[in-house]
Amino acid sequence: MTEPSRLRRLFADTRPFQSPHYTRLFVANIITVIGAQLTVITVPAQLWAITRDSSIVGLTGIVGLVPLVIFGLWGGAIADAFDRRRVLEVTTLGLIVTGLLFFLQAALGLDNVPLILAIFAFQQAFFAVNQPTRTALLPSIMPAAHLASANALNMTLFSFGAVAGPLIGGALLPLLGFAPLYLIDAIFLFATLYAVYKLPSLKPVGVTRAPGLRSVLDGLKVAWVNKVLLASFVVDLIAMVFGMPRALYPQLADENFGGPSTGGIEFALLSAAIAIGALLGGLFSGWTGRVTWLGKATLNSIAVWGVAIALAGGAAMLAPRYGTVMLIAAVAALALAGAADMASAAMRQTILQTAATDEMRGRLQGVFIVIVAGGPRIADALHGVAAQALGAGLATLLGGVLVVAGILVCAVALPGFRRYRLGAA
């Protein structure tokens, strides 16, 4: 194999861009993911500035979890019953409206925690329907052979936004305040709305049920019966519930690393670090398309995630003594965690997309989004309470240790998942 060929195999696979519909969505999302991440960091920053209480910041996890579970499962059923393009149009408009509501409450200086949490809950409801629909349509607009690469590219794009958003937002928060960042998110979403409008009609294929309780239960039954899918959900919950310390970033930045309470570079770096690692992992994701033992690779990736999170917590605990050096160490450890998470997510998503039929794909994606997005929201609440009792640094360290312990148990208790190979039944 020539040297250029080796390099091409190392970097991300670009074959999905042969689909013009995928390309249009991807290009639009370049700016909309930045806007979304501005809101992701602005909500906890605003809550911390109002309350100075990480347990209140962590409430976003519980408040967001309820609509996420309800509308994530129901949204998957909706995606299997209606034209997926129309579903995306409606939910994208809903996200725009909630972004404008965030802007208004901040611009008026209401400083009302229940109002912020209520808007957040509505935003998560639209998000919970939008995301399984968006992912479920991929097999309809590109060949199955390109799906793994498309998932890696999507993770890379999301990571780009998660890097640029916090860095831009963390730097701008002290200068502009909260309202302009919320407004930017709402405006940027119009790019995605246009890309969705240009999609072809994506009506359901095969026999479908009305999007009621029976339809949702059908999706849950398939997820339960397929033990490999079920195990993939369990290991991701372990990784996120115990190991995602994002609700602690405001406290870590302020108390451990000496940053300002309203944001600043310390908060921006911590918020962006995991995404920086995921972005780098995505850019060099060519290897993921050649992985055969997907179960074992997923377990290994999550174990690396846990170790890296524990190292970040240890660095935060040492920061008052060693200062900037420990901030750099914490950011590096979180970046390593992000690279590991990118690999795990891309492989788990590929298993799901290829194992599900088109008429079930939306519902299984609904279960997937409940797990993937719900786990961190449970973590927000648990980490917020733990940080109040133990301190943010120790809470982060212990979370990483629990991830490693949990994955070791899964490796022993779930041999079928550990031995799962690409293409296995």
N, C-alpha and C positions, 0 to 999 in steps of 0.2 A: 504493500500500500504506500502511495506517495505521501510526502509531507503535507501538501494541501488537503489530501483526502483525510488524513488523520485530524487535521485542524477542523475540517467540516464536521467530523463525527464528534468532536469535542464540544463545539458550540451548538446553540439551540437550533432545532430543525425548523425550517421556515416553509415546509410544504403546505401547511394549512392556509397560507396566503394565496394559494391557487383558487380558493373560494372567494369571489368578490364580496359576498355577504359577510363572511367572517372578517375579511379585511376592513370593510366599512365599520363594522362594530368595534374592531380592535382599535382603529384610528380614533374613532369618537371617544372611546374609553380612555385614551391617553390623557385627556384633560379631565374627564369626569371622575376618574379615580383619585386624581389630586384633590378635586373639590370635596369628594366624599371623605377623604382622610382629614381635610381641614375641619370638618364637623366632628369627626371621630376624636380629635384631640381637643377641640374647642369646648365640647360639652363637659368632659371631666375637669378641664381647666377652669371653666366658669363656675362649676359646682364647688371646686376647691376654693376658689377666690371668695365665694359667698359664705361657705361654711367652715373652711379649714378642718374638715373632717373626712378622712378616707372612707369611713363606713357609709357616709352619705354618697360619696363618689361611687362606691361599690354598689349602691342601690340601683344604678343604671343596669347592672347585670340582671337583677330580679325583675325590674320594670320592663326591660327589653325581652326577657325570657318568655314571659307569658304570651304576648302576641306572636313571638317567634315560633313557639311550639304550635299554637292554634293555627296560625295562618301559614306556617311552613308546611304542615301536614295537609291542610285544606288547600293551600296554594298548589301543591303537587297534584292534587286531584283536579283542580281547575285547569292546570296545564295539560292534563290528559283529556279533558272534556271539551275545551274551546280552542279556537285559533290562537296559537301561541304568540303570534305577532300582536293581536289585539290585547291579549293579557299584558304583554310588555308595554304597550302604549299606555294603558290605563294606570299600571303601577308606576311607570316612570313619571307620569303627571302627578301622581300622589306624592312621590318623593320630592318633586319640585315644590309642591304646596307646603309640605312640612318644612322644607328648607327655608321658605319665605316666612313661615311662622316662627322658626328659630330666630331669624333676622329681626322680626318685629319685636319680640319680647326683649331681645338684647338692646335694640335701638331705643326702646322706650325706658330702659333701665329698670325693669320691673323687679329683678333679682328674686324671682319667685321660684323656689325649688320644685314644688308640686307641678307648676305649669311647665317647667323645663322637662320634667320626667314624663308628663302627659304627652307633650309633643314628641318626645323620644319614643314613647310606646307606639304612637301612630306611625312614626317613621319606620319602626321595626316591623309593623304589620305589612306595610307596602313592600319593604325589603324582602320579607319572608315569602311573599308570593312571586316577586320579581326574580329572585335568584334561581330557584329550581326550574322556572320556566326558561330562563336564559341558558342554563346549562343543558337542559333536556333537548333543546332544539339543535345542538351541535351536530349530532349524528344525521340530522335531516339536511344539513347544508355542506357536508364534507364526507369523504370516504372514511370507513372505520379505521383504515390503516393510519390516518392522520390524527386520530383522536388523542393519543398519548402526547403527541407533540403540541397539539392545540391546548391541552390542559397545562402543559409546562409553560407555553407562551402566555396563557391567561394568568398563571401564577406570577410570571415574571412582570407582566404589566401591572397587576395588582401591587406587587412589591415595589415597582417604580413609583406608583402613586403613594404608597405607604412610606416611602423614603422622602419623596419631594414634598408631600403634604405636611408631615410633621416638621421638617426642616424650615419650610416656608412659614407654616403657621406658628411654630415656636418663636421664630424671629420676628414675625409681624404682630403677634398678640400684644406684647408690651407697647408697641407703637400705635396700632390701630384699634385695639380692643376686640371684643367678641363679634359685634354685629357685622362688620364688613366680611369676615371670614365665612359666616353663615350665608351671606348673600352671594358670595363667589360660588359656593357649592350649588345653590339653586340655579344660578345662571349657567354654569358649566353643564348641568344635566340636560340642557336643550340639545347639546350635540348628540347625546345618546338617543334622545327622542327622535331626532331626524334619522339616525342610522336604523332605528327600529322601524320607522315608517317606511323605509326603503326595502325592508325584507319582503319576501314573497309570502303569500298566504300559507300558514302552517297549521292546517286543520288536522284533527286527530286521525290516526290511521288505525283501522281495525275496529273491533267492538269496544265501546267505552261506556262506563257508567256515568250517571249524573254525579256531580261533585259533592256528594253527601257523605254521611258517616260510613255507609257501606263501602264506598269507594276508598275512603281513607283507610278503613280496616283491611281492605284487600292489599294495599301497599304495605301496611305494617306486617301482615301475614307473610308476604314474600320476603321481607327483610328478616323476619324471625326464622323462617324455614331455611333460608340460605345462610348456613353457619359461617361461611367465609365473610359475607357482608356484615353479619352480626358482629363477628370478631373485630372487623375493621372499625366499626362504630365504637366498640368497647375500648380499644386501645387509643383511639383518638380522644375519647372522653377522659381517660386517665391522663393523657398528655396535657390537655387543655385545662381541666378542672384543677389539677394540682400545680401545673407548671406555667400558667399564663399570668404574669404579674402586672398587666397593663394598668389596672386600677391604682397601682401603687406608684406609677411614674411621677405624678405631681408631688407626692410625699418624698419619694426618693430624691428627686431633683432638688427639692426645697431643703429638707432636713439632713440628708446624707451627703449630698454633693454641693450644698451651699448656694443653690440658684434662687432667683426671685420667686415669690409665691404665685405670681400671675403668669408664669411661663419662663422664657429665656432659653439659652443655648443648651443648658443641662437637660431640661425637659424635652427639648427638640431632639437631642441626640438619643436619649433613652427611648423616646417614642418611635424613632426611625430605625433603631439598631436592628431589630429582628427583621424588618423589611429590607434593610441593606443586605443582610445575609441571604435572604430569600431571593433578592434581585441578582446577586452574584451567582447564587446556586442556579437560578433560572438561565442566566446567560451561558453557563457551562453545563447545561442540562442534557447534552447529547447522549450521555451515558444512560439516562433513564429509559430511553426507548429500547435499550439492549438488555435490560434487567429481565431475567426469567423467574427467579425466585422472589416474587413480589411480597409474599408474607414475611419471609425472613428479612428482606431489605427494609420493609416498613417497621418491623420491631427494632432493627438496628438504628434506624433513623430516629425513632422516638427516644431510644436510650441516649443517643447523643444529645438530643434536645434537653432531656432531663439533667444530664451532667452540666451542660452549658448554662442552664438556668441557675443551678446551684452555685456555679462559679460566679455568676453575676451577683447573686445575693451575697456571697462572701466578699466580693469586691466592694459592695455598698457598705458592708459592716466595717471594712477597713478604711473607707474613704475619709472619715474625720481625721485619721492619723496621716494618711499618705496623699490625700488631696487628688489632684488632677490625674495622677498615675492610675488611681483606682477607677476614675471615671472612664479612662481609656480602656482599662481592663474589662469593666462592666459592659461597655459598648461592644467590645470585641467578642465577649462571651455571648451576648444576646445576638450578635450577627451570626455566630456559629449555630446557635439555636435556630435562627431563621432559615439557614441553608438546609439544615436537617428537616425542618418542617415542610419546606418546599418539596423536597424529595418524597416525603411521606404522603403529602396531600396529592401530588400528581399521580402517584401509583394507586392510591386508594380510589381516586376519582375514575381512573381508567378501568379498574376492576368493575366498578358499578356500571359505567356506561356500556361496557361490552356484555355484561351479564344480564342486563335488563332488556326486555322487549320494548318496542316503541310505545305500546299502549300502557305500560307500567312505568316507563322511565321518569315521567314527571313526579309520580308519587314517591318513587324511591329517591329521586333527587330532593324531594321535600323532606324525607327522613334524613338524608345526608346533610341538608342545610340546617336542620334543627340540631343535629349533633355537632357539626362544625362550628356553627355560630352560637349555639346554646351553651356548649362547654365553656368558652371564655366568659360568658355572662354569669354562669354559676361561679366561675373563678373570681370575677369582679367582687361578688358579694363575700365569698369566703376569704379572699385575700384582704379585703377591706377590714373585716372583723379581726383577722389574725394580726394585721399590722397595728391595729389599735392596742392589742394586747402584748405583742412581742416586738414591735418595731418592723418597719418595712423591709430592712435588709435580711433579718432572720426569717421573716415570713417567706421571702423569696427563696432563700437557701433551702429551707425545709420543704418547700413545694417541689423543687428540683429533685431532692432526695426521694420523695414519695413517688415521683414519676418513674425513676429508675427501679425502685422496689416493685411498683405495680407492673412494669413491663417484664421484669424477671419472672414474676408470678404468671403472667400471660404466656410467656414463652414455654413454660412448663405445662400450664393448664389447657392451652389451645394448640395442640400439636397439628391439627388440621390446617389452621391458619399459618403456622410456622412453616409448614411444608408446601403451602400453596404455590403453584407455578402458573405462569401466564398460559391461558388457554385451557386450564383445568376446569372440569365441570363443577 
